[in-house]
Amino acid sequence: MQRTTPDPRPEPDPDPPVGLPVLPDLVAHLSAAADRTEADPLGGAAPLRTAACGYWERRGLVTTPDRVLAAPGAPALLLALFAAADGAVVLPRPCAEWYAPPAHLLGRPVHLAPVPAESGGVPDPFALLETVRRARMHGDTPRVLVLSVADDPTGTCPAPEQLHEVCEAAAGEGLWIVSDETRRDLLHDPHDTVLLSPAEMLPDEVVVLTDLRATLVPASWPAALARFPDTDRGTVMRAATLDALTAVGTPLSGPLGCAVTHALGEPDALRARVATLARVYGTFAAALHHTVTEAGAVCRPPHSGSHLYADLEPLRRPLAARGIVESHALERKLAPWGARGGYRFGDAPGALRVRLSAEALLGADRELRQRTLDAPDPLELGHLTEALTGLSRALTGLTSATDG
């Protein structure tokens, strides 16, 4: 178990994603509100929070507007949640790269508990208990566990029984559970993957967090939601989180709030876009998984989102012969496939693990990305064939025996 993340300030993303073409309906709602000069109230306007209740109720979580907060981006909300919890933070290892920085900014200790072999997103329950025990031995007081039911970076979803064990362990230690459900609607095969929210298992202990940029709004429109328990403790936590948002002054802009409110109603065109995106990501992620495992890497089969997490430790000897002994070097070699070294996600820098991105295969510009989304079989498109063939050749070149 690791006490703090090895590199709290990784290098900036060298090649940020282009983003998807913006749906005309969303553009129209943003434009219609463009003359609004006032910001939304901190925590979100009443119509937005009411629309958020409908969004969650369609996912089986009954919610009232007074249990919702909105903010310009999930990192801002997570920062406020950490400030409200006032204690050390426990994260799975690996985890999304935006989980740890808000804690570091607040000076909160971060403790990492490894995920099990079956899936990412949640720590092994026994590792979680040991991590909390060691944190207390060091004088820290863990208050929050962040987990994800549809994980970035691994692209996996923990089984319900595994999730329940972790949640019971966290609740037994008095931890708030922050459930990141950003990618829950991007299941590659919804009929083959059972996804439950921790808020369905332990409704009194869980704050649900979702970044709407993964599905409902464009990547350049920062908007996120948090849902709090309907308990006295939940009321106190929401109030403290709102106080933290107020202290840093982070409202949604008025025009953006109007567009987000419309998006939360999930009109047909938006629902169709999300379904298409999940299907395309699933196709690409499966192709990437086949390519990296054929080369000898170990990789959990992805079930959601646009990422997968490849472990090239079995190939350490040939990689070392070419001077690749840590994930930063691996990231540089595999950059055309959206590679991000494991050091960004809490793994030790020397571990040969890397996240690959299905989104990177969509295309270099918005026109090509739209053609990819529209294609009946996107794997038949030339740029996709070239990208997958190029990855296979790159891995073969990096791991083949050197001369002499």
C-alpha positions as CSV (number, residue, x, y, z in Angstrom):
1,M,0.0,0.0,0.0
2,Q,1.3,3.4,-1.0
3,R,1.0,6.4,1.3
4,T,1.0,9.1,-1.3
5,T,0.9,9.3,-5.1
6,P,4.4,9.2,-6.5
7,D,4.0,12.2,-8.8
8,P,1.2,14.6,-7.8
9,R,2.0,16.9,-10.7
10,P,2.5,14.8,-13.9
11,E,3.4,16.5,-17.2
12,P,0.5,18.2,-19.0
13,D,-1.3,16.1,-21.6
14,P,0.8,16.4,-24.7
15,D,-2.1,15.8,-27.1
16,P,-5.5,16.6,-25.6
17,P,-8.5,15.1,-27.4
18,V,-10.1,17.1,-30.2
19,G,-13.6,16.4,-28.8
20,L,-16.7,15.3,-30.7
21,P,-18.8,17.5,-33.0
22,V,-21.4,19.4,-31.0
23,L,-25.0,18.5,-31.5
24,P,-27.0,21.3,-33.2
25,D,-29.7,21.1,-30.5
26,L,-27.2,21.9,-27.7
27,V,-25.7,24.8,-29.8
28,A,-29.2,26.2,-30.3
29,H,-29.9,26.2,-26.5
30,L,-26.5,27.8,-25.7
31,S,-27.0,30.5,-28.4
32,A,-30.5,31.2,-27.2
33,A,-29.2,32.0,-23.7
34,A,-26.0,33.8,-24.9
35,D,-27.3,37.3,-23.9
36,R,-27.6,36.2,-20.3
37,T,-25.0,38.2,-18.3
38,E,-25.6,36.7,-14.9
39,A,-24.1,33.5,-13.6
40,D,-26.2,30.7,-12.2
41,P,-26.4,30.6,-8.4
42,L,-23.5,28.7,-6.7
43,G,-24.4,25.1,-6.6
44,G,-26.7,25.4,-9.7
45,A,-30.0,27.0,-10.5
46,A,-33.3,25.4,-9.4
47,P,-34.3,24.3,-12.9
48,L,-30.9,22.6,-13.5
49,R,-31.0,20.8,-10.1
50,T,-34.6,19.7,-10.9
51,A,-33.5,18.4,-14.3
52,A,-30.7,16.5,-12.5
53,C,-33.3,14.8,-10.4
54,G,-34.9,13.4,-13.5
55,Y,-31.5,12.3,-14.8
56,W,-30.8,10.3,-11.7
57,E,-34.3,8.9,-11.3
58,R,-34.0,7.4,-14.8
59,R,-31.0,5.6,-13.3
60,G,-32.8,4.3,-10.3
61,L,-31.8,7.0,-7.8
62,V,-34.7,9.0,-6.4
63,T,-33.4,12.5,-5.8
64,T,-34.7,15.9,-4.7
65,P,-33.3,19.3,-5.8
66,D,-32.1,20.1,-2.3
67,R,-29.7,17.1,-2.5
68,V,-28.0,18.2,-5.7
69,L,-25.0,20.5,-6.4
70,A,-23.7,21.6,-9.8
71,A,-20.3,23.1,-10.6
72,P,-18.1,23.9,-13.6
73,G,-16.3,20.5,-13.8
74,A,-15.9,17.4,-11.6
75,P,-12.4,18.5,-10.3
76,A,-14.0,21.6,-8.8
77,L,-16.7,19.5,-7.1
78,L,-14.2,17.0,-5.9
79,L,-12.1,19.8,-4.4
80,A,-15.1,21.1,-2.5
81,L,-16.0,17.6,-1.3
82,F,-12.5,17.0,0.0
83,A,-12.6,20.3,1.7
84,A,-15.9,19.5,3.3
85,A,-14.8,16.0,4.5
86,D,-11.7,17.5,6.2
87,G,-9.4,14.5,6.3
88,A,-7.1,12.1,4.3
89,V,-8.3,10.7,1.0
90,V,-8.1,7.0,-0.1
91,L,-8.0,6.2,-3.8
92,P,-7.7,3.0,-5.8
93,R,-4.5,2.4,-7.6
94,P,-4.6,3.1,-10.5
95,C,-7.3,5.8,-10.6
96,A,-8.3,8.7,-12.8
97,E,-5.6,11.3,-12.9
98,W,-7.9,14.1,-11.7
99,Y,-8.7,12.4,-8.3
100,A,-5.5,13.2,-6.5
101,P,-4.7,16.8,-7.5
102,P,-7.6,18.4,-5.5
103,A,-6.4,16.6,-2.4
104,H,-2.8,17.8,-2.9
105,L,-4.0,21.3,-3.4
106,L,-5.8,21.2,-0.1
107,G,-2.8,19.6,1.6
108,R,-4.8,16.4,2.3
109,P,-2.8,13.2,2.5
110,V,-3.6,10.7,-0.3
111,H,-3.4,6.9,0.4
112,L,-3.5,4.4,-2.5
113,A,-5.0,1.0,-2.2
114,P,-4.4,-1.5,-5.1
115,V,-7.3,-2.7,-7.2
116,P,-7.9,-6.5,-7.5
117,A,-7.0,-8.5,-10.5
118,E,-10.7,-8.7,-11.7
119,S,-11.3,-5.0,-12.3
120,G,-10.3,-1.5,-11.6
121,G,-12.3,1.3,-10.1
122,V,-12.4,0.0,-6.5
123,P,-9.6,-1.1,-4.2
124,D,-9.4,-4.7,-3.0
125,P,-11.4,-4.7,0.3
126,F,-8.6,-6.2,2.3
127,A,-6.1,-3.8,0.8
128,L,-8.5,-0.9,1.7
129,L,-8.7,-2.0,5.4
130,E,-4.9,-2.3,5.5
131,T,-4.4,1.1,3.8
132,V,-6.7,2.8,6.4
133,R,-4.9,1.0,9.3
134,R,-1.5,2.2,8.0
135,A,-2.8,5.7,7.4
136,R,-3.9,5.9,11.0
137,M,-0.6,4.6,12.2
138,H,1.0,7.6,10.4
139,G,-1.3,9.9,12.2
140,D,-3.7,10.6,9.3
141,T,-7.4,10.4,9.5
142,P,-9.0,9.0,6.3
143,R,-12.4,10.5,5.6
144,V,-13.1,9.8,2.0
145,L,-12.9,6.9,-0.4
146,V,-13.3,7.7,-4.1
147,L,-14.2,4.8,-6.4
148,S,-15.6,4.4,-9.8
149,V,-18.3,1.9,-11.1
150,A,-17.2,2.5,-14.7
151,D,-13.5,3.1,-14.4
152,D,-11.0,5.3,-16.0
153,P,-8.2,4.3,-16.6
154,T,-9.0,0.5,-16.9
155,G,-12.3,0.7,-18.7
156,T,-13.7,-2.0,-16.3
157,C,-16.8,-2.3,-14.1
158,P,-16.5,-4.0,-10.7
159,A,-18.9,-6.9,-10.1
160,P,-21.8,-6.0,-7.7
161,E,-20.5,-8.4,-5.0
162,Q,-17.0,-6.9,-5.2
163,L,-18.4,-3.4,-5.0
164,H,-20.6,-4.3,-2.0
165,E,-17.6,-5.7,-0.1
166,V,-15.6,-2.5,-0.7
167,C,-18.5,-0.3,0.3
168,E,-19.2,-2.3,3.5
169,A,-15.5,-2.1,4.4
170,A,-15.4,1.7,3.8
171,A,-18.6,2.3,5.7
172,G,-17.3,0.2,8.6
173,E,-14.3,2.5,8.8
174,G,-16.5,5.6,8.8
175,L,-15.5,6.8,5.3
176,W,-17.6,8.8,3.0
177,I,-17.8,7.1,-0.4
178,V,-17.6,9.3,-3.4
179,S,-18.9,7.3,-6.4
180,D,-17.6,8.6,-9.7
181,E,-20.3,7.6,-12.2
182,T,-19.1,9.7,-15.1
183,R,-18.9,6.8,-17.6
184,R,-21.8,4.7,-16.4
185,D,-23.8,5.3,-19.7
186,L,-20.8,4.2,-21.9
187,L,-21.2,0.5,-21.3
188,H,-20.0,-1.4,-24.4
189,D,-22.6,-4.1,-23.9
190,P,-25.3,-3.0,-21.5
191,H,-26.9,-6.5,-21.6
192,D,-23.7,-8.2,-20.6
193,T,-22.5,-5.8,-17.8
194,V,-24.3,-5.4,-14.5
195,L,-23.7,-1.9,-13.2
196,L,-24.9,-0.8,-9.8
197,S,-24.3,2.5,-7.9
198,P,-23.0,2.3,-4.4
199,A,-25.8,4.7,-3.6
200,E,-28.2,1.8,-4.2
201,M,-26.3,-0.4,-1.7
202,L,-25.6,2.1,1.0
203,P,-27.8,5.1,0.3
204,D,-26.8,6.9,3.6
205,E,-23.0,6.8,3.0
206,V,-22.5,7.7,-0.7
207,V,-22.1,10.9,-2.6
208,V,-22.6,10.3,-6.4
209,L,-20.4,12.4,-8.7
210,T,-20.7,12.7,-12.5
211,D,-18.8,14.8,-15.0
212,L,-21.3,15.5,-17.8
213,R,-18.6,16.1,-20.4
214,A,-18.2,12.4,-20.9
215,T,-21.6,12.0,-22.4
216,L,-24.1,14.8,-22.3
217,V,-22.2,18.0,-23.1
218,P,-19.1,18.8,-25.2
219,A,-15.7,18.4,-23.6
220,S,-15.2,22.2,-23.6
221,W,-18.3,22.8,-21.5
222,P,-17.3,22.2,-17.9
223,A,-20.3,20.9,-16.0
224,A,-20.6,18.3,-13.2
225,L,-23.1,17.2,-10.6
226,A,-23.0,15.7,-7.1
227,R,-25.9,13.9,-5.4
228,F,-26.0,13.8,-1.6
229,P,-27.8,11.3,0.8
230,D,-31.2,12.2,2.1
231,T,-29.9,12.2,5.7
232,D,-28.9,14.7,8.4
233,R,-25.3,13.7,7.7
234,G,-25.8,14.2,4.0
235,T,-27.4,17.6,4.6
236,V,-24.3,18.7,6.6
237,M,-22.0,17.4,3.9
238,R,-23.8,19.2,1.2
239,A,-23.8,22.5,3.1
240,A,-20.1,22.2,3.8
241,T,-19.5,21.4,0.1
242,L,-21.5,24.4,-1.0
243,D,-19.5,26.6,1.5
244,A,-16.3,25.4,-0.2
245,L,-17.7,26.2,-3.7
246,T,-18.7,29.6,-2.4
247,A,-15.3,30.2,-1.0
248,V,-13.6,29.8,-4.4
249,G,-16.5,31.3,-6.4
250,T,-17.2,28.6,-8.9
251,P,-20.7,29.1,-10.5
252,L,-21.8,27.8,-13.9
253,S,-22.2,30.6,-16.4
254,G,-25.8,31.5,-17.2
255,P,-25.8,30.4,-20.8
256,L,-24.1,27.1,-20.0
257,G,-26.5,26.4,-17.2
258,C,-29.4,26.7,-19.6
259,A,-27.8,24.3,-22.1
260,V,-26.9,21.8,-19.4
261,T,-30.5,21.9,-18.1
262,H,-31.7,21.0,-21.5
263,A,-29.1,18.2,-21.9
264,L,-30.1,16.7,-18.6
265,G,-33.6,16.1,-20.1
266,E,-31.8,13.7,-22.5
267,P,-33.6,14.5,-25.7
268,D,-33.7,11.7,-28.4
269,A,-30.8,13.0,-30.4
270,L,-28.6,13.1,-27.3
271,R,-29.5,9.7,-26.2
272,A,-28.8,8.4,-29.7
273,R,-25.4,10.0,-29.7
274,V,-24.5,8.4,-26.3
275,A,-25.6,5.0,-27.5
276,T,-23.5,5.4,-30.7
277,L,-20.5,6.6,-28.7
278,A,-20.7,3.6,-26.4
279,R,-20.9,1.2,-29.3
280,V,-18.0,2.8,-31.2
281,Y,-15.8,2.9,-28.1
282,G,-16.6,-0.7,-27.4
283,T,-15.6,-1.7,-30.9
284,F,-12.3,0.2,-30.7
285,A,-11.5,-0.8,-27.2
286,A,-12.0,-4.5,-28.1
287,A,-9.6,-4.1,-31.1
288,L,-7.0,-2.4,-28.9
289,H,-7.3,-5.1,-26.3
290,H,-6.8,-7.8,-28.9
291,T,-3.7,-6.0,-30.3
292,V,-2.0,-5.5,-27.0
293,T,-2.7,-9.0,-25.6
294,E,-1.5,-10.5,-28.9
295,A,1.8,-8.6,-28.3
296,G,2.2,-10.3,-24.9
297,A,0.8,-7.6,-22.6
298,V,-1.6,-8.3,-19.8
299,C,-4.8,-6.2,-19.9
300,R,-8.3,-6.5,-18.3
301,P,-11.0,-6.7,-21.0
302,P,-12.6,-3.2,-21.1
303,H,-16.4,-3.0,-20.6
304,S,-17.1,0.8,-20.5
305,G,-15.7,4.1,-21.6
306,S,-12.9,4.9,-24.0
307,H,-9.8,3.5,-22.2
308,L,-8.0,0.3,-21.3
309,Y,-5.0,-0.2,-19.2
310,A,-2.2,-2.4,-20.5
311,D,0.5,-4.0,-18.3
312,L,3.7,-4.6,-20.3
313,E,5.6,-6.0,-17.3
314,P,5.8,-9.5,-19.0
315,L,7.8,-7.7,-21.8
316,R,10.2,-5.9,-19.5
317,R,13.3,-7.6,-20.7
318,P,13.0,-6.8,-24.4
319,L,11.7,-3.3,-23.6
320,A,14.7,-2.7,-21.3
321,A,17.0,-3.7,-24.1
322,R,15.6,-0.7,-26.0
323,G,16.0,1.6,-23.0
324,I,12.3,1.5,-21.9
325,V,12.3,0.9,-18.2
326,E,9.5,3.1,-17.0
327,S,6.0,4.3,-18.0
328,H,7.1,7.8,-19.1
329,A,9.2,6.3,-21.9
330,L,6.4,3.9,-22.8
331,E,4.0,6.9,-23.1
332,R,6.3,8.6,-25.5
333,K,6.7,5.5,-27.7
334,L,3.0,4.9,-27.9
335,A,1.8,8.5,-28.0
336,P,-0.1,8.2,-31.4
337,W,-2.5,5.8,-29.7
338,G,-3.4,8.2,-26.9
339,A,-1.0,6.5,-24.5
340,R,-0.7,7.9,-21.0
341,G,1.9,6.4,-18.6
342,G,0.7,4.7,-15.4
343,Y,2.6,7.3,-13.4
344,R,-0.3,9.7,-14.2
345,F,-2.8,7.3,-12.5
346,G,-1.0,6.6,-9.2
347,D,1.1,3.7,-10.3
348,A,4.8,3.7,-9.6
349,P,6.8,5.4,-12.4
350,G,8.9,2.3,-13.0
351,A,5.9,0.1,-13.6
352,L,5.5,-0.6,-17.4
353,R,1.8,0.2,-17.5
354,V,0.0,2.5,-19.9
355,R,-3.5,3.6,-20.6
356,L,-4.5,3.5,-24.3
357,S,-7.4,5.5,-25.7
358,A,-10.2,4.4,-28.0
359,E,-11.0,8.1,-28.4
360,A,-7.6,8.6,-30.1
361,L,-8.8,6.3,-32.9
362,L,-11.8,8.4,-33.8
363,G,-9.8,10.7,-36.0
364,A,-7.7,13.7,-36.0
365,D,-10.4,16.3,-36.8
366,R,-14.1,16.7,-36.2
367,E,-15.1,15.9,-39.7
368,L,-13.3,12.5,-39.6
369,R,-14.7,11.8,-36.1
370,Q,-18.3,12.4,-37.4
371,R,-17.7,10.0,-40.3
372,T,-16.4,7.5,-37.8
373,L,-19.5,7.8,-35.6
374,D,-21.7,7.5,-38.7
375,A,-20.0,4.4,-40.2
376,P,-21.9,1.1,-39.9
377,D,-18.6,-0.7,-39.3
378,P,-16.0,1.9,-38.3
379,L,-13.2,-0.8,-38.3
380,E,-13.5,-0.8,-42.1
381,L,-12.4,2.8,-42.3
382,G,-8.9,3.3,-43.6
383,H,-7.6,5.4,-40.7
384,L,-8.7,2.8,-38.2
385,T,-7.0,0.0,-40.0
386,E,-3.8,2.0,-40.3
387,A,-3.9,2.9,-36.6
388,L,-4.4,-0.6,-35.3
389,T,-1.8,-2.0,-37.8
390,G,0.6,0.7,-36.7
391,L,0.1,-0.2,-33.0
392,S,0.8,-3.8,-33.7
393,R,4.0,-3.0,-35.6
394,A,5.1,-0.6,-32.9
395,L,4.7,-3.2,-30.1
396,T,6.4,-5.8,-32.2
397,G,9.3,-3.4,-32.8
398,L,9.6,-2.6,-29.2
399,T,9.5,-6.1,-27.9
400,S,11.3,-8.1,-30.5
401,A,14.7,-9.5,-29.8
402,T,17.5,-7.0,-30.5
403,D,20.4,-7.9,-32.7
404,G,23.4,-9.4,-31.0
